Amino acid sequence: LAKIQDGVDVYSQAKEIGEFQKAIDDYTEAMRRKGYNDILQRMRRAEIYRVIGNYKEALADIDTLIQSNASSADVGAQFKAGDSYLYYTRAGIYAKIGNLNQAIDDYSIALKLGTGGEAYMIYRDRWKIYFNLSRYNEAIQDLTVALKLSKYGSFDDHLNMLVNRGIA
């Protein structure tokens, strides 16, 4: 696995060959150095932590990014600190660790901050939490909206949502 200073996208390479700890180490080192975008490196490291199930560290990195209020100019068009992607990602982690109310809150914030296309994914994921909390009317509402937005998903997603709306 090449080092960050060699210009290699360590995140993509780590995913391909499974050297996640090496990528985490490289991103951590890159954040210590000047000249590298700490925000982008932190986001990539958070994503690796999430993928390997180290949710505590992933949440710590995402929380730092949200609190930083970095502008999109800091990272280019890939993501903006405080944008819907960060809240969407954090909501998914909260859902995995059983913090369902916080997951709902973050999905709702992601909807407010989103630009459109990601709304489908948020509604598609948030309904499950409402359902697990026996909040069936809200689950049905989210599924209905997700179905209307399903042009962003696959046919299988659309079909599954129809079945799940019937179950809810």
Sine and cosine of phi, psi and omega as CSV:
sin_phi,cos_phi,sin_psi,cos_psi,sin_omega,cos_omega
0.00,0.00,0.83,-0.56,-0.04,-1.00
-0.96,0.26,0.43,-0.90,0.03,-1.00
-0.97,0.24,0.37,-0.93,0.03,-1.00
-0.83,0.56,-0.68,0.73,-0.09,-1.00
-0.89,0.45,-0.28,0.96,0.05,-1.00
-0.99,0.17,-0.01,1.00,0.03,-1.00
0.99,0.17,0.23,0.97,-0.02,-1.00
-1.00,0.06,0.64,-0.77,0.09,-1.00
-0.97,0.23,1.00,-0.05,-0.11,-0.99
-0.89,0.45,-0.59,0.81,-0.02,-1.00
-0.86,0.51,-0.78,0.62,0.00,-1.00
-0.89,0.45,-0.66,0.75,-0.01,-1.00
-0.91,0.41,-0.64,0.77,0.01,-1.00
-0.90,0.44,-0.64,0.76,0.02,-1.00
-0.89,0.46,-0.64,0.77,-0.02,-1.00
-0.92,0.40,-0.66,0.75,-0.12,-0.99
-0.94,-0.34,-0.02,1.00,0.09,-1.00
0.98,0.22,0.30,0.95,0.02,-1.00
-1.00,-0.05,0.92,0.39,-0.11,-0.99
-0.93,0.36,-0.67,0.74,-0.02,-1.00
-0.89,0.45,-0.61,0.79,0.04,-1.00
-0.89,0.46,-0.66,0.75,0.03,-1.00
-0.91,0.42,-0.66,0.75,0.05,-1.00
-0.86,0.51,-0.72,0.69,0.02,-1.00
-0.87,0.48,-0.68,0.74,0.00,-1.00
-0.91,0.41,-0.67,0.74,0.02,-1.00
-0.92,0.39,-0.63,0.78,0.04,-1.00
-0.88,0.47,-0.69,0.72,0.04,-1.00
-0.90,0.44,-0.67,0.74,0.01,-1.00
-0.88,0.47,-0.58,0.81,0.01,-1.00
-0.94,0.34,-0.41,0.91,0.04,-1.00
-0.97,0.23,-0.40,0.92,-0.08,-1.00
-1.00,0.00,0.45,-0.89,0.11,-0.99
-0.99,0.11,0.43,-0.90,0.05,-1.00
1.00,-0.07,-0.14,0.99,0.06,-1.00
-0.93,-0.37,0.55,-0.84,-0.04,-1.00
-0.98,0.21,0.97,-0.23,-0.03,-1.00
-0.84,0.54,-0.59,0.81,-0.06,-1.00
-0.92,0.40,-0.76,0.65,-0.01,-1.00
-0.91,0.42,-0.65,0.76,0.02,-1.00
-0.89,0.45,-0.66,0.75,0.00,-1.00
-0.91,0.42,-0.63,0.77,0.02,-1.00
-0.91,0.42,-0.69,0.73,0.02,-1.00
-0.90,0.43,-0.63,0.77,0.03,-1.00
-0.91,0.40,-0.65,0.76,0.04,-1.00
-0.87,0.50,-0.64,0.77,0.01,-1.00
-0.90,0.44,-0.65,0.76,0.04,-1.00
-0.92,0.40,-0.70,0.71,0.06,-1.00
-0.83,0.56,-0.68,0.73,-0.01,-1.00
-0.89,0.46,-0.71,0.70,-0.04,-1.00
-0.88,0.48,-0.62,0.78,-0.04,-1.00
-1.00,0.03,0.03,1.00,0.07,-1.00
1.00,0.10,0.25,0.97,0.07,-1.00
-1.00,-0.02,0.96,0.26,-0.14,-0.99
-0.93,0.37,-0.53,0.85,0.02,-1.00
-0.87,0.50,-0.74,0.67,0.00,-1.00
-0.94,0.34,-0.61,0.80,0.04,-1.00
-0.88,0.48,-0.72,0.70,0.02,-1.00
-0.89,0.46,-0.64,0.77,0.01,-1.00
-0.87,0.49,-0.70,0.71,0.01,-1.00
-0.92,0.40,-0.68,0.73,-0.01,-1.00
-0.91,0.41,-0.67,0.74,0.04,-1.00
-0.86,0.51,-0.67,0.75,0.03,-1.00
-0.88,0.48,-0.68,0.73,0.00,-1.00
-0.91,0.41,-0.69,0.72,0.01,-1.00
-0.89,0.46,-0.69,0.73,-0.02,-1.00
-0.94,0.35,-0.38,0.93,-0.05,-1.00
-0.95,0.30,-0.42,0.91,-0.04,-1.00
0.79,0.61,0.61,0.79,0.01,-1.00
-0.91,0.42,0.51,-0.86,0.00,-1.00
-1.00,0.02,0.30,-0.95,0.01,-1.00
-0.89,0.46,-0.43,0.90,0.03,-1.00
-0.90,0.43,-0.40,0.92,-0.01,-1.00
-0.95,0.32,-0.41,0.91,-0.10,-1.00
-0.78,-0.63,0.04,1.00,-0.06,-1.00
0.98,0.21,-0.35,-0.94,-0.09,-1.00
-0.99,0.12,-0.05,1.00,-0.11,-0.99
-0.92,0.38,-0.66,0.75,0.11,-0.99
-0.22,-0.97,0.34,-0.94,0.04,-1.00
-0.85,-0.52,0.77,-0.64,0.08,-1.00
-0.86,0.51,0.73,-0.68,-0.05,-1.00
1.00,0.03,-0.02,1.00,0.02,-1.00
-1.00,0.08,0.02,-1.00,-0.13,-0.99
-0.89,0.46,-0.51,0.86,-0.04,-1.00
-0.87,0.49,-0.68,0.73,0.00,-1.00
-0.89,0.45,-0.71,0.70,0.00,-1.00
-0.93,0.37,-0.61,0.79,0.05,-1.00
-0.89,0.46,-0.71,0.70,0.00,-1.00
-0.90,0.43,-0.71,0.71,0.00,-1.00
-0.90,0.43,-0.61,0.79,0.04,-1.00
-0.87,0.49,-0.67,0.74,0.03,-1.00
-0.88,0.47,-0.61,0.79,0.04,-1.00
-0.93,0.38,-0.71,0.70,0.03,-1.00
-0.85,0.53,-0.64,0.76,0.03,-1.00
-0.88,0.47,-0.67,0.74,-0.02,-1.00
-0.90,0.43,-0.58,0.81,-0.04,-1.00
-1.00,-0.04,0.07,1.00,0.10,-0.99
1.00,0.01,0.15,0.99,0.05,-1.00
-1.00,0.00,0.96,0.29,-0.20,-0.98
-0.94,0.35,-0.61,0.79,0.00,-1.00
-0.92,0.39,-0.63,0.78,0.06,-1.00
-0.92,0.40,-0.58,0.81,0.05,-1.00
-0.88,0.47,-0.70,0.72,0.03,-1.00
-0.87,0.49,-0.71,0.71,0.00,-1.00
-0.86,0.52,-0.71,0.70,-0.03,-1.00
-0.94,0.34,-0.61,0.79,0.09,-1.00
-0.88,0.48,-0.63,0.77,0.00,-1.00
-0.91,0.41,-0.65,0.76,0.07,-1.00
-0.90,0.44,-0.67,0.74,0.01,-1.00
-0.86,0.51,-0.62,0.78,0.04,-1.00
-0.89,0.45,-0.67,0.75,-0.01,-1.00
-0.92,0.40,-0.57,0.82,-0.06,-1.00
-1.00,0.03,-0.25,0.97,-0.12,-0.99
-0.93,0.36,0.23,-0.97,-0.02,-1.00
-0.95,-0.33,0.00,1.00,0.06,-1.00
0.71,-0.70,-0.94,0.34,-0.12,-0.99
-0.86,0.51,-0.57,0.82,-0.03,-1.00
-0.97,0.26,-0.24,0.97,0.00,-1.00
-0.86,0.51,-0.61,0.80,0.04,-1.00
-0.82,0.57,-0.76,0.65,-0.04,-1.00
-0.90,0.43,-0.61,0.79,-0.02,-1.00
-0.92,0.40,-0.77,0.64,0.04,-1.00
-0.88,0.47,-0.63,0.78,-0.01,-1.00
-0.88,0.48,-0.57,0.82,-0.03,-1.00
-1.00,-0.01,-0.59,0.81,-0.08,-1.00
-0.93,0.37,-0.52,0.85,-0.04,-1.00
-0.86,0.51,-0.57,0.82,-0.04,-1.00
-0.89,0.45,-0.60,0.80,0.01,-1.00
-0.94,0.34,-0.71,0.70,0.07,-1.00
-0.83,0.56,-0.69,0.72,-0.01,-1.00
-0.88,0.48,-0.72,0.69,0.00,-1.00
-0.90,0.43,-0.40,0.92,0.05,-1.00
-1.00,-0.06,0.17,0.99,-0.02,-1.00
0.87,0.49,0.48,0.87,0.07,-1.00
-0.99,-0.16,0.94,0.34,-0.19,-0.98
-0.91,0.41,-0.62,0.79,0.01,-1.00
-0.89,0.46,-0.66,0.75,0.03,-1.00
-0.93,0.36,-0.59,0.80,0.06,-1.00
-0.88,0.48,-0.70,0.72,0.01,-1.00
-0.90,0.43,-0.65,0.76,0.03,-1.00
-0.87,0.49,-0.71,0.71,0.00,-1.00
-0.91,0.42,-0.66,0.75,0.03,-1.00
-0.90,0.44,-0.62,0.78,0.01,-1.00
-0.90,0.44,-0.69,0.72,0.04,-1.00
-0.91,0.41,-0.69,0.72,0.01,-1.00
-0.86,0.51,-0.62,0.78,0.04,-1.00
-0.90,0.45,-0.64,0.77,0.03,-1.00
-0.91,0.41,-0.51,0.86,-0.02,-1.00
-1.00,-0.09,0.12,0.99,-0.20,-0.98
-0.92,0.39,-0.03,1.00,0.10,-1.00
-0.88,0.48,-0.30,0.95,0.03,-1.00
-1.00,0.07,-0.18,0.98,-0.04,-1.00
-0.92,-0.39,-0.02,-1.00,-0.01,-1.00
-1.00,0.06,0.19,-0.98,0.07,-1.00
-0.87,0.49,-0.65,0.76,0.01,-1.00
-0.89,0.46,-0.65,0.76,0.07,-1.00
-0.86,0.51,-0.71,0.70,-0.02,-1.00
-0.87,0.49,-0.73,0.68,0.00,-1.00
-0.89,0.45,-0.70,0.71,0.02,-1.00
-0.88,0.48,-0.63,0.78,0.02,-1.00
-0.91,0.40,-0.62,0.78,0.06,-1.00
-0.88,0.48,-0.71,0.70,0.01,-1.00
-0.90,0.44,-0.71,0.70,-0.03,-1.00
-0.91,0.41,-0.57,0.82,0.05,-1.00
-0.91,0.42,-0.61,0.79,0.07,-1.00
-0.90,0.43,-0.60,0.80,0.03,-1.00
-0.93,0.36,-0.65,0.76,-0.04,-1.00
-0.93,0.37,0.00,0.00,0.00,0.00
